[in-house]
Amino acid sequence: MGILVILIPASLFLGGVGLVAFFWLLRKGQFDDPEGDANRILSGDYDDKPKR
């Protein structure tokens, strides 16, 4: 039972860190265009060979 004294606060702390990181990334605009990369690879402009 004594280990729960350590594990419960540690899990709450790590969950809080994850939540803060998620909201920080939302404010930075990380998730603004989730469909952009998926559609870009399917378009006709996609080129297998990079330009030099």
N, C-alpha and C positions, 0 to 999 in steps of 0.2 A: 504493500500500500504506500510505502514511503516514496517509491519511484514516481507515483502519480503527482506528487508535489513538484517534481521537476518537469515531467512530461507535459502536463496540462499548460503551465505558463509558457513552456518552450513552443508548443504547437500554436498557442494563441499569438505569440510574438511572431512566429514565422508566417502565419496566416495574415497578420497585420502588415508585415513587410511586403508580402505578395500583393495585397490590396492596394497599398500605397504605390507600389511600382506600376500596377495596372492603371490607376488613375493618373499617374504622372505621364505614362505613355499615351493615354487618351488626350491629355492636354497638349502634348507635343505633336499630335496629328498622326501617330503611327498607324492608326486603323482607318484613315480617311478613305482609302481606295482599295477595299479588299478584292474587288473584281478586276482591277486593272491588269495585274500580272497574268491572271488566268485568261483574260481575253486577248492580251497582247501576243501570247504565244500561238493563238489560233488564227490570228489575222494573216492576211496575204502578204503583209510587209515583213513578216518574220524571215530572217535570213540565217541559214545554217553556218555560213562562213562570215566571221567578223570582218569589218572593213579595216584596211591598214592605212 
